[in-house]
Amino acid sequence: MFERTIRSVTLYFEREGLGRILSRITRIRRVNEESFHDVRNRSIGLNPADTKKPWAAFHRRPYLLIHEIGHHFAEVVLTRGDRKRFVGLFGDYDAPYRRAPKPRVADADHVSRYAMTHPAEDFAETFAVCLWRSWEPDAVDRLLSGKSAQCRRKVSTVRHLLDSVKSPVPAAPIRASPRRAQKAGRA
């Protein structure tokens, strides 16, 4: 189900010189619980139902995967010191995760309602919107046109972070869940 999404996002990251960001992710799998990233096990779990939830900025499978890669980027590529430098902009990424209720509308300082729930989600949503510009530029422009200077500063900051890690290093192969491969007759 997500194989095509994984392939297209991986190719996009490689084409943009961002393959290094994916190099420590070894597995992406479909899950029935909320989508997640797991730095310790170097994996991402994606739930297709999460694309139907109304609080993310965009509701597409590649966007969902890019959002989870945003968490991976913040926790693996950036250091704790890097994250602390952005506390004034995003809030404390490393604060205990007590997600706030999802508001009815996004305020002007956040790219989405989900970004308002915790600084980690603010960073990951901003990361995803920043990269989503290549997929749906007009939609991102419309989204950002009504946002504050602070929100646009967040997007610009993430863009500069991404530019600083660009290299021609290809992404390591990411495998789908073994169970999914067996069902498809590929294992």
Buried (B, 14 or more C-beta within 10 A) or exposed (E): EBBEBBEBBBEBBBEBBBBBBBBEBBBBBBBEEEBBBBEEEBBBBBBBEBBEBEBBBBEBBBBBBBBBBBBBBBBBBBEEEEBEEBEEBBBBBBEEEEEEEBEEEBEEBBBBBBBBBBBBBBBBBBBBBBBBBEBBEEBBEEBBEEBEEEBBBBBEBBBEBBEEBEEEBBBBEBBBBEEBEEEEEEE
